[in-house]
Every structure is written in structure tokens, then in C-alpha cells.
Amino acid sequence: MKFSLYSKKNRLDEMQEQTMRKIESHGFWLLWGSLLAAWIVQTVFGAADKAAGEWVVFMIGCIYTVVACLRNGLWDRHLSDKAPANAVYSLVAAVAVTLICGFSYGYWIGAVFAGVFTGILCFALLQLCAALTRKRREHLDDPKDGE
């Protein structure tokens, strides 16, 4: 009898596969949110140098997700990729960075500059990613590619 710990064959039926994907998705977002919260708490309480490991792991997960979504022409299930929505997302990021920097360092003028810069950079990157996603989606949906 052959014993194997791993098989390339999927041992799950369709319902089990869908349930497994939901579990994996929830696990990823739980990990993502937990790392973000840990990094923010450590930064606010002055232990930013000790939060470097969490920040690296968080960024690896974020970069992987963005690149994978861009390669597959996907944006999000629920969020819009239009400019007004991206402006709102950028505003949320700007406020978050302003508050985190302000409470961490107590220098609110610098925190406001960091927040404004973050908002502008975030909006520009979201617009770029939205344009790349639309372009990639058009390329993937083009029927001439299959011929």
C-alpha cells in the first residue's frame, strides 16, 4: 500500500471546495486585519522598531494580493473602482495616517502633511491600479486572443 501525505488530486467535492475557499478567505482577512491592528498599536505606543516584522509580513501579503488581482484583471467583489470611490478610500487612508502619526509622535503639523501626502499618493496608486485592472480585463475578455 502506497502512503502519501500529499496528493495533486483534489479530494474535495464542489460544496467542500467552496467551503474551503470561504474558510481560506476569512483566514486571510483575519490575518491581514490582525497584522494591521498589531502594527498600528505598536506604532502608536512607540514600539515601531519592534513592529518591523509584522510590517514586513503585512506588506508581503498586500503586495501579493495586489499583483495577483492585477494579473487576473480583478478589482473587488463589492467596492467600486471609479474615481469618486477611490477619492473616498484615499480620504480614509489620509485620516488614518494623520491620526496614527499624530498620536504616535505628538507632532500634528507633520502628521497632517503625512496624511495629505498619503491621500494624494493613495489616490494616484488606486487610479493607476484601476486603469491597469480595466486594461487587463479587456485583454482577458478579448475573443481574438483565443484564435
N, C-alpha and C positions, 0 to 999 in steps of 0.2 A: 504494500500500500504506500502510495506516494503522499508525503506530508508537505504542505506548503503553507507558509504564513501569509503569502500574498498571491493574489490571482489577478490577471489583467481582465478577466471576465467579470462583468458586473453581476453581483449576486442579489441585487435588489429588483423588485418589480417596479412598475411605474409609480404607484402610490408611495411606496417606500422611498424611491428616488426623490420624489417631490418633497416628502417629509424631511429627508436627509439634507436637501438643498436649503430648506427653510431653517433647519437647525444650524447649519453651517453659516448661513447669512446672519442669523441672530447672534451667533457666537462671534462672528467678525465684528459686528456693530457694537456688541457689548465690550469686546476687547478694545476697539477703537475709542469708544466713549470713556472707558476706564483709563486708558493711557492718557487721553487728553485731560481728563479730570486730575489725574495724578500729577501731570506736568504743570497744570495751572496752579494747583495747590502748592506744590513745591516752589514754583516761581514766586507766588505771592508771599510765601513765608520766608523768602530769602535763601532758599536752598537750590537755586537754579543750577549751580555747578553739580549738584548731586542728581539732578533730573536729566542729565545728558543722555543716559542710557534709554530712558523712556522716550525722550525726544527723538532719538535715532530710530528706535523701533516704530514709533508713530509715523515718522516721515517715510520710512520704507514701505509701510502699509499704504499710506496715502499716495505715494508715487506709483506703486504697483497698480493700485486701483485706477488712477487717472490714465496711465498708459494703456492698461487693458481696455478701458472703456473707449478711449480714442481709437485704438486699433480695430475695435468692433463697431464703431460708429454709434455708440450708446451714450445717452446723457443720463437720464434718471427716470424711474417709473412715475414719479409724482411731481417733480419740480420742473419748471419751465426753463428753457434756455434763451429766452428773449432778453433784450437789453433792460427793460424795466425790472424784471425779476432779478437779473444779475446786479442791478444797482441796489436793490433791497438786500441781497445776500452780502454785497460789499459793505453796505452800511452797517449790517450786523457785525461783520468782521472788524470794521473800524471801531465801533463802540466797544467790542470785546477787548481789542488790543489796547485801546485807551484806558479802560478800567483796569486791566491786568497790570499794565505798566505804571499807571498812577498809584495803585495800591502797593505795588511791589517796591517802587523806588521813591514815591512821595514827591516826585518832580512832575507836576501836572502839565506844565507847558511842553516839556519834552514828550510826555505821554500823548498830548493832543497832536503834536507833529507826527509821532509814530503812528497814531490812529489814522490820520489823514493820509499819510503815505501808504499805509496798509490798505485803506479803502480804494485808493486810486490804483495801486498795483493789483489788488484782488479783482477789481472790475476789468482791468485790461486783460488779465490772465483768463478770467471767465469768458470774456468776449472772444478771445483767441481760441480757447478750447471749444466754445460753442460753434465757431466757424469751422474749425477742423473736424468736429463731430459731424456737422451737416455735410461737409465735403466728403468725408469718408462714407457716410451713409448713402449719399448719391452714388458714389463709386461702387459700393457693395450692391446696391439695388439696380445698377445699370444692367439690362439684359444683354447688351452687346459683349460683356466680359465673358459670358459663358460660351460664346461661339468661337 
